[in-house]
């Protein structure tokens, strides 16, 4: 068990903090902290506006809709594509353990860094609220931030798992993953209720305590939509994670991955 944890940690460190990505990782980790810092420099919002105009938009837009999907897909697809591009996949396959198991360790390792990133983002808002009186009750309500951290972390793991599955199915997993995250994820909000059940973003918003209640649009009123409960959101995200990871590992064991090596055609 100790060797397994050590191997997972080592693989995740190499994937996320290797020389080519070290500074990119630092920038991504500090991105939410910088946004909060800039907001603090520009001025403290009024008490009534802090929660509605800053906190909600920060968590749902800056983190939940932009940063988290991109980073999760980037690291999730890299678990396999890095090995293919680096021509080290054969080395992994010749280890005593099954190749799918070792790749799974890389995927799980990336989840740890995604959880840390989500914590930094939500934690930055908490510190900002704690040291600014206009934040009011938000600074005293740490459970609110912990629930939102849970929502962001689970959504990040789901996007990472989806990226891993796409890396097994296609040669351009990051491109297709970003199209799904930034285009397809916008459709379920205006579609039938069952569409919401296959949307990662909709599950994240259902779990977040800050979900904004807004007037339904004309198109939404024409379609019957049933609100997603917390239990349904948790089950849906867990199903997405398990199906994507298990399916990806199984298909990775059935396929032969060839890198674009000109020598193969000579």
C-alpha angles and dihedrals in degrees: 000000000000091000090050092053091046092050092048091050093048094049092048092049091052093047098046103028104035117132095264094052104030098101093038089055092049091050092049092048093050096042096093091043091053092050091053090046092053090049090052092050094049091053144283115276121235116270093253093048101043098079098038102037104030112020097043095046092044095053099037100037111023095036110017100038104029118018104031098049093047097048093041093052091043093055095035094055091042092062089079106015092056090059092047095048093043091049089232097116092093089054091055091048092055094055118109091255125066115274092235090057093053093047089049088056089055092050092049090048091056089051089061092058091046090054090050091050092051089049092051091052097048091037091055090057091048093053091046090052092044095056096041118070095206088068087076117176095003091076090053095047104074093161089067090060093044091054091050090048088054091052094049094045094051092046090050092051090049092051090046091052090049090051091052091052091049090051088060094046103042143025092231102048097151093053093050091042093054090048089054094045098046101031113021092042089062093059103063092062089066098034136079120301095259089059089064091057092067096045119100093199093053091053091049092052091048090055095045116093092214097062107148117234107217136171112275117246123240091257091051092051090057091057123062109238124182116204115248113244123220093250092050091050093051093047092047094051092046091050091049091050095047095044094047096046097041092044092047093050093047094049092044088060092052100047133075112222118208122189121219095266114160090206089070090066096049 
